[in-house]
Each structure stands twice: as structure tokens, then as C-alpha cells.
Amino acid sequence: MAIFAFVFIFLALVFVYNVISTIVRKYLRGTLTGMDEIPALGLLRGKDLKISGTAVVCGGSIAGLLSARVCADHFETVVMVEPEESVTRPDDHHHDEKSSSVAQKRSRVPQYNSYHGYQAFMTLAVRKWFPNFDHEVVKAGARVVSADTKFHVAGVPIEAPWHQYTANNFPTITTLTRAGLETRLRRLVLATCPNVKYVPGAVISLVRSESSGDAIDSVRVRSRDGEESNIPATLVIDCTGPARGGFKWLQNPSFTSTSGTEQQVSPLPLEALKHTYDPKMAYTTCAFDVPPALMSPIKALGFPEDFATAGLLYVSAADPSTDSRNVIIGMKGESSVQFACGGWDVRERMTSIADIKKFLSEMVVLRPVPDWIFRRLELFEQEKVPATYVYARCPPSVYIQYHLAKNIPSNFIAIGDSVLTLNPVRGQGCTKACVEAVTLNSLPIKCAATPTGNTKGTGNLLPKDFSRNFFHLQAKRTGALWSVATYKSEDYAWKTTTPAKGDSLESGAWKRAYGKALLQLAIKDRDVSAVFWHAGNWLTPSTELFSPIIILKLAWMQVSGCFGL
């Protein structure tokens, strides 16, 4: 009887654990990711249900375009104010199909014409907004490929979770230059959203509402010929990227009423909410334009993928305890191969194939860099394949913690790099902006007819807590990347990093130790590797990496290692 009682109690505990685990995981997934909100993307409000007035999007890059697409479903009018002339020309919006990217370069975006991979979350979301997205980006030279990124740590592969999917439903990612993605998104937004329009110029200030001091009435814009005008705004979204326009406008003494009468409103003390640290990273992007005649010789060298359909070929991140160098190798378009080599305190600028081979040879790895990579480079060198080398130093990481501000206007939000910039190792910048755009979409859906005082129109208006609700949810989802449990943990592993005020390089040491053990476990356990992979693609919250099951597996790995079991 004692045995039966024990079995019964054990099964009951397992049942209770599974129930509680399911509830907690569902809550964390809903709170920390936007996965549950993707099905609601692109659902157009009825004409009579749209929010009155204009949503003004300040900046027309990736964050601005995704924000405009969201607002087009919820607001009567959307205006995108774009200061860079090259991206407001009609020929850029409607370029011919042979143009794979815009010729000009975003002045604040390094590696603008370099190859990028965009996580599975972003591909899922953008397909909901634009059902013909795949077709459009493929015309621009993109590849929509499996989300198996061939990821390695110190040369050791971390297996993608093919065992959890069938071959036909494995998540996909989009690989495309930043210029190509931005151009196609702009074309799709303008083609599918007739209530979105561009205004060339720069936002220079915000105008406070006369009737409600806690809201913005309009934005003041200066055109390229120097003329200034006001655009009435029901919602203002700062998508100015590293320029962080909103951070400056909100502290500007000219943030007054429409009549110009000074109000007794103190400048927002936002400077205390701006945090920064410098990981001192740099990298060189090397692109080789392979002639068609070399395709067959390359395959003969043991090329591991179908050249015509390959995306990422090899990605190896450094083990912070032994090395600081990372490499990403992938296809850029139909016949270009790109190497991105760099890391923390990497000072050498690569200008030749010999430099790339030296970089790869000096990486500290547990398993050697595959020989086919060196054979390919030797062939490129022998055949004098044309190459370009672009060097970039990464700017400091910055986080403006708007969610802690006390008197942010109720109809102001900020998205993308205008709030948070991080090192580019994980390539999550655009996906971060996408997660925030999905978050934005979930809030207008819940809007009731609650006046804010910033418009005299009728209809559905933004509630007074709109901005506060957005920034708090944003902080939980993308703001969590700032903590010592994520990016800081990696960056603080290097003595060359300048830490944030109040931190030391010892901050996050526990996470570095945990992360190293976790990666060792992921190499052996494909289910743990699957959690690692899903979190990296924003398909599940990173809290899954701290689940009781994984912690128990880590404990067993340590115990068995100590006793040689």
C-alpha cells in the first residue's frame, strides 16, 4: 500500500506541476513576447471605429515603417516625417523590380548595404501585415530560408530543433540587406495603406495641448527649404533611431501650448533615465562577388549547401572565457558571399583574404573552423574574385527608460533604436523594433472612447494611460535585453568594456557562468538546444532557459561531471 500511495502522490505532484507550469508559461509568453498577438495583425478597424485624427511617425526607417503599418489600421490618417531626402523621392518608393536596394545610404546606419538575417518572429509578423511579403523581398534579392542559422559557440554546433517540426513547417527567416528590406517595406506600406503619406522634413519640436497639459497637440516640422509648419497629432511616435529625437524634444523649453503661452510645466527630467555603456566592438564586413563560372568549382570544394538557396552558412560566437572574436558567413543575393568578422576589442581592419584567414585561424574554438571555408577563400584569392571591405566601430549601447518617467505626454511613444540600442552580435535590432510594433498594435485594439484632450474631434480617442501602458509593456519585452542577464552579461566579460554608471564588470558574472553551463548542456541535449533556439528567434520568452527542468538538468550535468558518471 505504501508503494501505491507513493506512486499516487508522485503522479499528483507531476500533474500539479504540469498545470502550474502551463499557466505560468502561458502568462510569460503573453507578457514577454508578442507571439500571441501576431494573429491580430492587419485586422482593419471599420471606418467609423478608427481613432480620430493623425498618427505622426517621426522617422521612416524600419521602426517607422512598421509603426506606420500598425497605425494605418487604427487611425484615420498617418503621416511619416522623414528627414533624409533620398528615401522620400517617388523613384525610391516605386523603383523597378531590378533594383535590389536603394543606392543611397542611411547616414546613421552602418553596414546599410550589408547582408542581414532577420529572426523568425519578424518574418511571421511581417507576413501578417503583408501577405505578399515573400514575393516582394525575393524580387529584391532576398532569400527566405529555414531558420537553421548554423549557429556555433566556440566552433561547437548548437542544433536547430528540426526534431520538433516537419520539414514543411520549420520556421523561416529572411536574409536581405538592410537597404533592400527598408525599400521593399516602404513600397508595401505605401501600396497597401492609402491613409499613409510622407512629409519630407525634420521634426524640430513638440507643441503641448492647450486643453490638456499631459498631451501633445501637434509636431512642428521644418521642411528642406526652411519653412516651418505644425501637424496636428493624436499620437506621436519617435522612430528617429540613434538620433533619439523624442528624448530631445520632450526636454526642449519650446514644448509649450499652441498659442505660445508658457505653461507651468517643468522640463522632463529624462537625462537621469538615459543609461549607456560602451562594449568597444568593431567588425569588418567582406563581400565577394562570385562570377558564374566559379559556381561549379566552389561546389567541388565541398560546399555544404545548395548555392542557389543557401542563407546563413556558418555562425560562430565566442566563448567569453577564452576569446572575443565572432564570425558570420552567409549568402548575399544570388552570387555574393559575405564574411562578417569582428568582436570585442578587435582592432584589426581586414583588407584582404589573408587578413580573413588570419582572423579565422586565430579564433579560439573547441572544434576547428570547417576546412571548406578556407578552401573557398583560397579559390577566391586564386581567381582574384572582386571584394569589398567595410569596417565599422559599434556605437555605445544606450537605453532610455521611458517607463520610469513620471510625466511623459499621454500620446507619445518611442520605438526601436530611439529607445534602446545594443551591440549587433545577435542581429536583433530590426526584430526588436518589430516586437514593439506588434506591442503597439495590441493597445489601440483595446482603446475605448476616452478623451485625452489633445483633439476636438469625435470618435475613439487614446486613453490617458496609453503611453504609460505601452512603455511598461515595452520594458518587459525588449527593455529586458538591457539587464545584466542578457547583453550586458556578454559585454561585461571584457576588460575593455566601459560599464554603465552604477555597474562594474563583475555585474552579471552569475549569468555568464550560467550561460556557459547552459551552452555545454545544449550541445548534449537537443531539447535544451531547442529552447535556446526558440528564445533567440523571439518565439518563446528567455525565461524558459531558467525552467525547473533545465535547472535540474544543469545540476545533474555538474554532479555527473564531478563524479565521472
C-alpha positions, 0 to 999 in steps of 0.5 A: 500500500505504501508503494501505491500511495507513493506512486499516487502522490508522485503522479499528483505532484507531476500533474500539479506541476504540469498545470502550474507550469502551463499557466505560468508559461502561458502568462510569460509568453503573453507578457514577454513576447508578442507571439500571441498577438501576431494573429491580430495583425492587419485586422482593419478597424471599420471606418467609423471605429478608427481613432480620430485624427493623425498618427505622426511617425517621426522617422521612416526607417524600419521602426517607422515603417512598421509603426506606420503599418500598425497605425494605418489600421487604427487611425484615420490618417498617418503621416511619416516625417522623414528627414533624409531626402533620398528615401522620400523621392517617388523613384525610391518608393516605386523603383523597378523590380531590378533594383535590389536596394536603394543606392543611397545610404542611411547616414546613421546606419552602418553596414546599410548595404550589408547582408542581414538575417532577420529572426523568425518572429519578424518574418511571421509578423511581417507576413501578417501585415503583408501577405505578399511579403515573400514575393516582394523581398525575393524580387529584391534579392532576398532569400527566405530560408529555414531558420537553421542559422548554423549557429556555433559557440566556440566552433561547437554546433548548437542544433536547430530543433528540426526534431520538433517540426516537419520539414514543411513547417520549420520556421523561416527567416529572411536574409536581405540587406538592410537597404533592400528590406527598408525599400521593399517595406516602404513600397508595401506600406505605401501600396497597401495603406492609402491613409499613409503619406510622407512629409519630407522634413525634420521634426524640430519640436513638440507643441503641448495641448492647450486643453490638456497639459499631459498631451501633445497637440501637434509636431512642428516640422521644418521642411528642406527649404526652411519653412516651418509648419505644425501637424496636428497629432493624436499620437506621436511616435519617435522612430528617429533611431540613434538620433533619439529625437523624442528624448530631445524634444520632450526636454526642449523649453519650446514644448509649450501650448499652441498659442505660445503661452508658457505653461507651468510645466517643468522640463522632463527630467529624462537625462537621469533615465538615459543609461549607456555603456560602451562594449568597444566592438568593431567588425569588418564586413567582406563581400565577394562577388562570385562570377558564374563560372566559379559556381561549379568549382566552389561546389567541388570544394565541398560546399555544404549547401545548395548555392542557389538557396543557401542563407546563413552558412556558418555562425560562430560566437565566442566563448567569453572565457577564452576569446572575443572574436565572432564570425558570420558567413552567409549568402548575399543575393544570388552570387555574393558571399559575405564574411562578417568578422569582428568582436570585442576589442578587435582592432584589426581592419581586414583588407584582404583574404589573408587578413580573413584567414588570419582572423579565422585561424586565430579564433579560439574554438573547441572544434576547428573552423570547417576546412571548406571555408578556407578552401573557398577563400583560397579559390577566391584569392586564386581567381582574384574574385572582386571584394569589398571591405567595410569596417565599422566601430559599434556605437555605445549601447544606450537605453532610455527608460521611458517607463520610469518617467513620471510625466511623459505626454499621454500620446507619445511613444518611442520605438526601436533604436530611439529607445534602446540600442545594443551591440549587433552580435545577435542581429536583433535590432530590426526584430526588436523594433518589430516586437514593439510594433506588434506591442503597439498594435495590441493597445489601440485594439483595446482603446475605448472612447476616452478623451485625452484632450489633445483633439476636438474631434469625435470618435475613439480617442487614446486613453490617458494611460496609453503611453504609460501602458505601452512603455511598461509593456515595452520594458518587459519585452525588449527593455529586458535585453538591457539587464545584466542577464542578457547583453550586458552579461556578454559585454561585461566579460571584457576588460575593455568594456566601459560599464554603465554608471552604477555597474562594474564588470563583475555585474552579471558574472552569475549569468555568464557562468550560467550561460556557459553551463547552459551552452555545454548542456545544449550541445548534449541535449537537443531539447535544451538546444531547442529552447535556446533556439526558440528564445533567440528567434523571439518565439518563446520568452528567455525565461524558459532557459531558467525552467525547473527542468533545465535547472535540474538538468544543469545540476545533474550535468555538474554532479555527473561531471564531478563524479565521472558518471 
